[in-house]
Amino acid sequence: MNFDVHAVPSPSYVVEEKLLISNLEKMKSIIDQTGCKILLAQKGFSMFNVYPLLGQYLHGVTSSGLFEARLGYEEMGKEVHTYAPAFQEDEFDEILSYSDHLVFNSFAQWKKFKDRVQKHDKSIACGIRINPEYSEIEVDMYNPCFDYSRFGVTLENFEPDELDGISGLHFHTMCEQNSDTLWRTIQIIDEEFGPYLEKMKWINFGGGHHITRADYDIDALIRSIRFMQDKYGLEVYLEPGEAVALNTGFLVATVLDTMQNGMDIAILDTSAACHMPDVLEMPYRPEIIGAGTANEKAYTYRLGGPTCLAGDVIGDYSFNQPLKPGDRLVFCDMAHYSMVKNNTFNGVNLPSIVLHTVDNEINVVKQFGYEDFRQRLS
């Protein structure tokens, strides 16, 4: 972080353009070495103000339905890949108008919409999402392959007689994992679905690849990509979301008040429930610049949000000096799964969105207000 925390609104998400470019350059190096295609998974990061920048490095976007497909089509203007567990009939024709690839979650969905796809004015590549029934994710909420998962077709339910018009297979089995997990997954898919891969033109490795993490094994990723290229002659897609924006953003917050109830407590103008919901859902403890764990430094505080939710607690942190109203705190790694998941529960306003450019300009991309809260209600 190299911007003045007092030069931005509070609360605000601040994305560092320089850090974003660094992540994109890592991905571009993989593209250059392998010829694979990398797409932005918009479910993790949808700050469309930077889509023109992302489009200089990536091949397009993946979307989970109509609105994301339209956003990627209008704001980046490159490839749009769309997948949904089930498509809605009244949205399908519009989805077709924005999409270049469509991935179906079941053969029933493929058979239902096949004619509409094939009669469309443009050529759209179609695929089936498979479930290899193998994943190394330990938490069921984030595991697409846990028991009774609604995602993808298992080998037992695969319908090889319905592949006419299908040109690719898609799998997504990972979450914040390294490439050794991908390599083991590839071996399972090769063993189970190899006969069908021989008939395909492309394969999509899905997301969950922590490509831009410091300890990520790029060589193993490249080996996995080349395995599918060399053995089956497939075009390979990856669709990371989190990795694109990993460690590129911050959430600037202000202390509103401090109090005592068995321990020191600080109330902030930012909310775990509203502004960083994964803190409660995952859960996890975000880092704060200059802060330590509880009792590591001289003054420990429990940080809470301004909502009426009793559990709107970010966590316990320690500081070198006592906190006081007006102090600014900076939470790390707040670009992904924050703007896309935040909400206005309890009438709490949304953080501003700020881009700190490579030219050291503070660009306040968007600020929110009452109308943003009101228009979601009736």
C-alpha positions in Angstrom: 0.0 0.0 0.0 1.5 3.3 -1.0 -1.4 5.8 -1.0 -2.5 8.3 1.7 -5.3 6.7 3.7 -6.6 10.2 4.5 -7.0 11.1 0.8 -9.8 8.6 0.2 -13.4 8.4 1.5 -14.1 6.2 4.5 -15.1 3.5 4.2 -13.7 2.7 0.7 -12.3 -0.2 -1.3 -9.0 1.0 -2.8 -7.6 -1.1 -5.7 -3.9 -0.6 -6.6 -3.6 -0.5 -10.4 0.1 -1.4 -10.1 -0.6 -4.5 -8.1 -3.3 -5.5 -10.5 -1.0 -5.2 -13.4 1.6 -7.4 -11.6 -1.0 -10.2 -11.3 -2.0 -9.8 -14.9 1.6 -10.0 -16.1 2.0 -13.3 -14.2 -1.1 -14.7 -16.0 0.1 -13.3 -19.4 3.4 -15.2 -18.9 1.4 -18.5 -18.6 -0.6 -17.6 -21.7 2.6 -16.9 -23.6 4.3 -20.1 -22.5 1.4 -22.4 -23.2 -1.0 -20.8 -25.6 -3.9 -21.4 -23.1 -6.7 -18.8 -22.6 -7.3 -17.2 -19.3 -10.7 -15.6 -18.4 -11.8 -13.4 -15.6 -14.4 -15.2 -13.4 -16.6 -12.2 -12.6 -18.1 -13.8 -9.6 -14.9 -13.0 -7.7 -14.1 -9.5 -9.1 -16.4 -7.4 -11.2 -14.9 -3.9 -11.0 -15.7 -3.1 -14.6 -13.9 0.2 -14.5 -10.7 -1.8 -14.9 -12.1 -4.2 -17.5 -10.3 -2.3 -20.4 -7.0 -3.0 -18.5 -7.8 -6.6 -17.8 -8.8 -7.0 -21.5 -5.2 -6.1 -22.5 -4.0 -9.3 -20.8 -6.9 -11.8 -20.6 -9.2 -13.3 -23.2 -12.5 -12.4 -21.7 -14.8 -13.3 -18.9 -16.9 -16.1 -17.4 -20.4 -15.4 -16.1 -22.9 -17.2 -14.1 -26.0 -15.9 -15.8 -27.6 -13.1 -17.7 -26.4 -10.0 -15.8 -22.7 -11.1 -15.6 -22.8 -12.1 -19.3 -24.1 -8.7 -20.3 -21.6 -6.9 -18.0 -18.7 -8.7 -19.6 -20.0 -8.3 -23.1 -20.5 -4.6 -22.7 -17.6 -3.6 -20.5 -14.7 -5.8 -21.8 -16.0 -6.8 -25.2 -14.0 -10.0 -25.5 -15.0 -13.7 -25.1 -18.0 -14.3 -22.9 -18.4 -17.8 -21.4 -21.6 -18.5 -19.5 -22.4 -21.4 -17.1 -25.4 -21.8 -14.8 -26.7 -24.8 -12.8 -29.9 -24.3 -14.7 -30.8 -21.6 -17.3 -34.1 -19.7 -17.1 -36.2 -19.9 -20.2 -37.2 -16.2 -20.3 -33.5 -15.2 -20.1 -31.9 -17.7 -22.4 -32.2 -15.9 -25.8 -30.6 -12.8 -24.3 -27.9 -14.9 -22.8 -27.2 -16.3 -26.2 -26.8 -12.8 -27.6 -23.9 -12.1 -25.2 -22.2 -15.5 -25.0 -19.5 -17.1 -27.1 -19.4 -20.3 -25.0 -22.2 -21.9 -23.1 -21.6 -24.7 -20.5 -24.6 -26.8 -19.5 -24.8 -28.4 -16.1 -26.7 -31.5 -17.2 -27.6 -33.3 -20.4 -31.3 -32.5 -19.6 -30.4 -28.8 -19.9 -28.5 -29.4 -23.1 -31.3 -31.3 -24.7 -33.8 -28.6 -23.6 -31.9 -25.7 -25.1 -30.0 -27.4 -27.9 -32.3 -26.3 -30.8 -32.3 -22.7 -29.6 -28.5 -22.6 -29.6 -28.1 -24.2 -33.0 -30.7 -21.9 -34.6 -29.1 -18.8 -33.3 -27.5 -16.3 -35.7 -24.0 -16.8 -34.3 -22.0 -19.9 -33.7 -21.8 -20.6 -30.0 -19.4 -23.3 -28.6 -21.3 -25.6 -26.2 -19.9 -27.7 -23.4 -20.9 -30.0 -20.5 -19.7 -29.5 -16.9 -18.5 -32.7 -15.5 -18.1 -33.7 -11.8 -15.1 -36.0 -11.4 -16.2 -36.7 -7.8 -12.7 -35.7 -6.7 -11.8 -32.6 -4.8 -9.4 -31.7 -2.0 -11.5 -28.9 -0.6 -12.3 -29.7 3.1 -15.3 -27.3 3.6 -18.5 -28.6 2.0 -19.8 -25.0 1.4 -17.0 -24.4 -1.1 -16.6 -28.0 -2.5 -18.3 -28.4 -5.8 -17.8 -32.2 -5.6 -19.1 -32.9 -2.1 -21.9 -35.5 -1.6 -25.1 -34.8 -3.6 -23.5 -31.8 -5.3 -25.7 -30.0 -7.8 -22.7 -29.1 -10.0 -21.9 -31.1 -13.1 -22.4 -34.6 -14.6 -20.8 -37.6 -12.9 -19.3 -40.4 -14.9 -22.2 -42.7 -14.0 -24.7 -40.1 -15.4 -22.7 -39.1 -18.5 -24.6 -39.6 -21.8 -22.1 -40.2 -24.6 -24.9 -40.5 -27.1 -25.9 -36.9 -26.6 -22.5 -35.3 -27.5 -23.5 -34.2 -30.9 -23.0 -30.4 -30.8 -20.9 -30.5 -27.7 -17.3 -29.4 -28.3 -15.8 -29.1 -24.8 -15.9 -30.3 -21.2 -15.7 -28.0 -18.1 -14.8 -28.9 -14.5 -14.4 -26.7 -11.5 -13.2 -28.6 -8.4 -10.8 -26.2 -6.6 -10.8 -23.2 -4.2 -7.7 -21.2 -3.3 -5.5 -24.1 -4.1 -2.1 -24.8 -5.6 -1.3 -26.5 -8.9 -0.4 -29.9 -7.3 -4.1 -30.3 -6.6 -4.9 -29.5 -10.2 -2.4 -32.1 -11.4 -3.9 -34.8 -9.3 -7.4 -33.8 -10.5 -6.3 -33.9 -14.2 -5.1 -37.5 -13.7 -8.6 -38.5 -12.4 -10.3 -36.7 -15.3 -8.0 -38.3 -17.8 -8.7 -41.7 -16.4 -12.5 -41.3 -16.1 -13.4 -39.1 -19.1 -10.5 -39.7 -21.5 -12.7 -41.5 -24.1 -14.9 -38.4 -24.3 -12.0 -35.9 -24.3 -10.9 -37.5 -27.5 -14.0 -36.1 -29.2 -13.6 -32.6 -27.8 -12.0 -29.4 -29.0 -11.5 -27.7 -25.7 -11.4 -28.2 -22.0 -12.0 -25.6 -19.2 -10.1 -26.1 -15.9 -12.5 -23.8 -14.1 -11.3 -21.6 -11.2 -9.8 -21.8 -7.8 -6.3 -21.6 -9.1 -4.3 -19.3 -6.8 -1.9 -18.4 -9.6 -0.8 -15.1 -8.2 0.0 -16.4 -4.7 3.7 -16.1 -3.9 4.2 -19.9 -3.4 2.2 -21.0 -6.4 3.9 -23.6 -8.5 3.7 -22.2 -12.1 5.6 -25.2 -13.5 3.0 -27.7 -12.3 0.2 -25.6 -13.8 2.0 -25.5 -17.2 2.6 -29.2 -17.0 -1.2 -29.7 -16.5 -2.1 -27.5 -19.4 0.4 -29.2 -21.7 -0.8 -32.6 -20.7 -4.3 -31.9 -22.1 -2.9 -30.1 -25.1 -0.4 -32.9 -26.0 -2.6 -35.9 -25.3 -5.9 -34.7 -26.7 -5.0 -31.7 -28.8 -7.4 -29.5 -26.7 -7.6 -25.8 -26.4 -7.3 -25.1 -22.6 -9.2 -22.4 -20.7 -8.7 -21.3 -17.1 -11.1 -19.0 -15.3 -9.6 -17.6 -12.1 -11.4 -14.9 -10.3 -9.8 -14.4 -7.0 -6.3 -14.8 -8.4 -6.8 -11.8 -10.7 -7.4 -9.4 -7.8 -5.5 -11.3 -5.1 -3.7 -8.8 -2.8 -4.5 -5.8 -5.0 -7.1 -4.1 -2.9 -7.6 -2.6 0.6 -10.6 -1.5 2.7 -10.0 1.8 4.4 -12.1 2.2 7.6 -12.4 4.7 10.4 -12.8 4.2 14.2 -16.1 5.8 15.3 -16.0 5.0 19.0 -14.3 2.9 21.6 -15.8 1.3 24.7 -15.2 -1.3 27.4 -17.0 -4.5 28.3 -14.6 -7.0 29.7 -12.2 -5.9 26.9 -11.6 -2.9 24.8 -14.0 -2.6 21.8 -13.8 -0.3 18.8 -16.8 0.5 16.6 -15.8 1.1 12.9 -17.7 2.6 10.0 -17.2 -0.6 8.1 -19.1 -3.8 8.7 -18.2 -7.5 8.4 -21.8 -8.3 7.6 -22.2 -5.6 4.9 -18.8 -4.9 3.5 -16.7 -8.1 3.9 -19.3 -10.9 4.4 -16.7 -13.7 3.8 -15.3 -12.7 7.2 -18.5 -14.2 8.7 -19.3 -16.8 6.0 -15.9 -18.5 5.4 -14.9 -17.4 8.1 -11.5 -15.8 8.1 -9.6 -13.0 9.8 -8.4 -10.2 7.4 -5.0 -8.6 8.1 -4.8 -5.0 9.1 -1.7 -3.0 8.3 0.3 -2.3 11.4 -1.9 -4.5 13.6 -1.1 -7.8 15.3 -3.1 -10.7 16.7 -4.8 -10.4 20.1 -2.3 -9.5 22.8 0.7 -9.5 20.4 1.0 -5.7 20.8 0.3 -3.5 23.7 -3.4 -2.7 23.1 -6.0 -5.3 22.1 -9.4 -4.4 20.7 -12.4 -6.3 19.4 -13.4 -4.6 16.1 -17.1 -4.4 15.4 -19.3 -2.9 12.7 -22.1 -0.2 13.0 -25.0 -2.6 12.3 -27.5 -4.0 14.9 -26.3 -7.6 14.2 -24.7 -8.9 17.4 -22.3 -11.0 15.4 -21.1 -8.1 13.2 -17.6 -8.6 14.6 -14.5 -8.5 12.4 -12.1 -9.9 15.0 -9.6 -9.2 17.8 -6.5 -7.2 16.9 -3.7 -5.5 18.8 -2.1 -2.2 18.2 1.0 -0.3 19.5 -1.1 2.7 20.5 -4.7 3.0 21.9 -7.3 3.5 19.2 -9.3 6.7 19.2 -12.2 8.1 17.1 -11.0 9.2 13.7 -8.1 6.7 13.4 -7.9 5.0 10.0 -7.5 1.3 9.7 -6.6 -0.5 6.5 -7.7 -4.1 5.8 -5.7 -6.1 3.3 -6.7 -8.2 0.3 -10.2 -6.6 -0.1 -10.6 -6.4 -3.9 -12.1 -9.9 -4.5 -15.3 -11.3 -3.0 -16.0 -7.9 -1.4 -17.6 -5.5 -3.9 -19.4 -8.5 -5.6 -20.9 -9.7 -2.3 -21.5 -6.5 -0.2 -25.0 -5.4 0.8 -26.9 -2.6 2.5 -28.3 -4.5 5.4 -29.6 -2.2 8.2 -29.3 0.8 5.9 -25.5 0.8 6.1 -24.0 2.6 3.1 -21.7 0.8 0.7 -18.0 1.7 0.7 -16.8 4.0 -2.1 -14.8 2.3 -4.9 -11.4 3.9 -5.5 -8.6 3.2 -8.1 -5.1 4.2 -7.1 -3.5 4.5 -10.5 0.1 3.8 -11.6 0.4 7.6 -12.0 -0.3 8.0 -8.3 -3.8 9.5 -8.9 -6.7 8.8 -6.5 -9.6 8.1 -8.8 -12.9 7.8 -6.8 -14.7 5.6 -9.3 -18.0 5.5 -7.5 -19.7 6.7 -4.3 -23.0 5.4 -3.0 -25.9 7.0 -1.1 -29.5 6.6 0.0 -30.9 6.0 -3.5 -28.6 2.9 -3.8 -30.2 1.5 -0.6 -33.8 2.6 -1.5 -33.8 1.2 -5.0 -33.3 -2.3 -3.8 -36.4 -2.1 -1.7 -40.1 -1.6 -2.5 
